[in-house]
């Protein structure tokens, strides 16, 4: 990536853009991992405008649009947990922007908003080998294996990963 990226804190005006990015990214990446029906279910559950509006206005997640100039390349959401811990709720970059350092740069920039954070955790689908390898390269390790019932007979079969920041 020739141009540096910026993180723009998301506002309610960004809800439609985040929903559109999520729809594009999820439909390109996840059907082969979890199936199209679960993709549709999860998009409705997590990226419906009402859900996004609530998260952006009420928290606890802080959403950021990943931008190059004014082009939106993806988004990230971080949730402070304990006094020194963060949870990476979301990190999504458009598929044609993968392997350009955008995700790593976005995560590094987002963590700067929380200078006292000592560690960061995340969940990643156990079949999402691209993302797992990306997180390994960033210094994350697998902390545990967990299955989460998300309703309607769907589960998230994940690794919980951890990285020490300081």
C-alpha positions in Angstrom: 0.0 0.0 0.0 1.6 3.2 -1.1 -0.6 5.6 0.8 -0.8 5.4 4.6 -4.1 4.5 6.2 -6.0 6.5 8.7 -8.5 5.4 11.3 -11.6 7.5 11.4 -13.8 7.1 14.5 -17.1 5.9 13.3 -20.3 8.0 13.9 -23.9 7.3 13.3 -23.4 8.7 9.8 -21.1 5.7 9.1 -23.6 3.0 9.8 -24.6 2.4 6.2 -21.0 2.3 5.1 -20.0 -0.2 7.8 -23.0 -2.4 6.9 -22.1 -2.3 3.2 -18.5 -3.1 3.9 -19.5 -6.0 6.1 -21.9 -7.4 3.5 -19.2 -7.2 0.8 -16.5 -8.7 2.9 -18.6 -11.4 4.5 -20.1 -12.6 1.2 -16.7 -12.7 -0.4 -15.0 -14.6 2.4 -17.3 -16.6 4.7 -19.7 -18.7 2.7 -16.9 -21.4 2.1 -16.2 -21.4 5.8 -19.6 -21.2 7.5 -22.1 -21.4 4.7 -24.3 -18.8 3.1 -27.2 -19.2 5.5 -25.1 -18.6 8.5 -23.4 -15.6 6.8 -26.9 -14.1 6.3 -27.9 -14.8 9.9 -24.8 -13.3 11.3 -24.9 -10.2 9.1 -28.5 -9.5 10.2 -27.5 -10.2 13.9 -24.4 -8.1 14.0 -24.6 -5.5 11.1 -28.2 -4.5 10.9 -28.3 -0.7 11.0 -30.1 -0.7 14.4 -27.5 -3.0 15.9 -24.6 -0.9 14.5 -26.3 2.3 15.6 -26.6 1.0 19.1 -23.0 -0.1 19.3 -21.7 3.2 17.9 -23.8 5.4 20.1 -23.8 3.3 23.3 -20.6 1.3 23.1 -18.9 -0.5 24.6 -17.2 -1.2 21.2 -15.3 1.7 19.6 -15.7 1.5 15.8 -13.2 2.9 13.3 -13.4 3.2 9.5 -10.1 2.2 7.9 -9.4 4.8 5.2 -6.9 5.7 2.6 -7.6 9.3 1.7 -11.4 9.2 1.6 -11.7 5.6 0.3 -13.1 3.2 3.0 -11.0 0.0 3.0 -12.6 -1.8 6.0 -13.4 -1.3 9.6 -12.2 -2.3 13.1 -14.0 -2.4 16.5 -12.2 -2.6 19.8 -13.8 -3.1 23.2 -11.9 -2.2 26.4 -12.4 -5.0 29.0 -10.6 -5.0 32.2 -8.4 -2.0 33.1 -5.5 -3.3 31.0 -7.2 -5.6 28.4 -8.7 -5.0 25.0 -11.0 -7.3 22.9 -10.7 -7.1 19.1 -14.3 -7.5 18.2 -14.0 -6.9 14.5 -11.2 -6.3 11.9 -12.3 -6.5 8.3 -10.5 -5.3 5.2 -11.9 -5.5 1.6 -10.6 -8.7 -0.1 -8.7 -6.8 -2.9 -6.8 -4.9 -0.2 -5.5 -8.0 1.6 -1.8 -8.6 1.9 -0.9 -4.9 1.8 -0.3 -4.3 5.5 -3.6 -2.6 6.0 -5.0 -4.9 8.7 -1.8 -4.8 10.7 -1.5 -1.0 10.5 -5.2 -0.6 11.5 -4.8 -2.8 14.5 -1.6 -1.0 15.6 -3.3 2.4 15.2 -6.4 1.3 17.1 -4.4 0.0 20.0 -2.8 3.5 20.4 -6.2 4.8 21.6 -5.6 2.6 24.7 -2.1 3.3 25.9 -2.5 1.4 29.2 -3.6 -1.8 27.5 -1.3 -4.8 28.3 -2.9 -7.5 26.2 -5.5 -8.0 23.5 -7.8 -11.0 22.8 -9.9 -12.0 19.8 -12.0 -14.8 18.5 -11.4 -16.3 15.0 -13.2 -19.1 13.3 -11.0 -22.3 13.5 -11.4 -22.8 9.7 -10.4 -19.2 8.8 -6.8 -20.1 8.1 -6.0 -16.8 6.4 -7.0 -14.8 9.4 -5.4 -17.3 11.9 -2.1 -17.0 10.0 -2.4 -13.2 9.9 -2.8 -13.1 13.7 0.1 -15.5 14.2 2.3 -13.1 12.2 1.2 -10.2 14.4 2.3 -12.2 17.5 -1.0 -13.7 18.7 -1.1 -17.2 20.2 -4.0 -19.5 20.6 -5.2 -19.3 24.2 -8.1 -21.8 23.9 -10.7 -23.4 21.7 -14.3 -22.4 22.3 -17.7 -22.9 20.7 -20.3 -20.2 21.0 -24.1 -20.8 20.5 -25.3 -17.7 18.6 -28.9 -18.9 18.1 -31.0 -20.5 15.5 -28.9 -23.6 15.6 -25.7 -21.8 14.6 -22.4 -21.9 16.4 -19.2 -20.0 16.2 -16.4 -22.6 16.4 -13.5 -20.4 17.3 -10.0 -20.1 18.6 -9.6 -17.4 21.3 -6.2 -15.8 20.6 -4.1 -13.5 22.8 -1.3 -11.1 22.3 0.7 -9.3 25.0 1.1 -5.7 24.1 3.6 -4.5 26.7 
